[in-house]
Amino acid sequence: MAEIKDPENTVIIELKDGNVVIELLPDVAPKHCERMKELARAGEYDNVCFHRVIDGFMAQTGDVANGDMEDGFNLRMAGTGGSSLPNLPAEFSKLPHDRGTLGAARSANPDSANSQFFINFKDNHFLNGQYTVYGRVIEGMEHVDAITRGEPPANPDRMISVKVAADA
């Protein structure tokens, strides 16, 4: 298991093939890190599908309003919502969108990130300075690589559970 240096700022996502351990970066994007922990602790991310998974690019998830596969799920709506919390202001940094980094998904408005996020399959430096980076996979990237592809996938994978390591 990966060495967890800061359990309060580490998130464990359970996928069908195993756990993905994400080190959050509160020094870089404190509001985005707090939001992820708040939604994880409320159980909002549990059973949420990966609604947009593009080979050689990224896997996107986190639509807590429309992506919960156990609660009135409609695949066509997945990816169109967020949470009941207000949108977040962009927290752009010099951190590159490298393989395994966590980025905040948003609309055309830079200050529209809410609950959705993506994990980069490869270095996607064309996103640098345009999308907030707020975490990185420190273990389990092979499980991210195994997520079913599609926009949306016909049979999407889901985050079975999302927990803050300090609570696990």
Secondary structure, DSSP 8 states (H G I E B T S, - for coil): ----S-GGGEEEEEETTEEEEEEE-TTT-HHHHHHHHHHHHTTTTTTEEEEEEETTTEEEE--TTT-BTTSS--TTTTTS---SS--B-----S----TTEEEE---SSTT-B-S-EEEESS--GGGTTTS-EEEEEEE-HHHHHTS--BSS-SS--EESEEEEGGG-
